[in-house]
């Protein structure tokens, strides 16, 4: 049986001194660049669960179900009609 390879996630020490702000009811819809140890990074439709000035905890639906990971804040943009229409490499 092959093991499922999860995304690369930032270690908690990378979060910095600012505490995370957690989404309460409405989770912002975002595009997030997710890194994988066994394939190139990919941009996924995700929900932002928590964030601070350095990182964002995102959740998305992958091939094997719901996945959570933490990425750098610069790897995340809010999903808008305009952002959805602009293809990215």
Beta strands, then each sheet from edge to edge (+ up, - down):
strand 1: 21-22
strand 2: 29-34
strand 3: 42-51
strand 4: 55-62
strand 5: 65-72
strand 6: 76-78
sheet 1: 1+ 3- 2+ 6-
sheet 2: 1+ 3- 4+ 5-
end
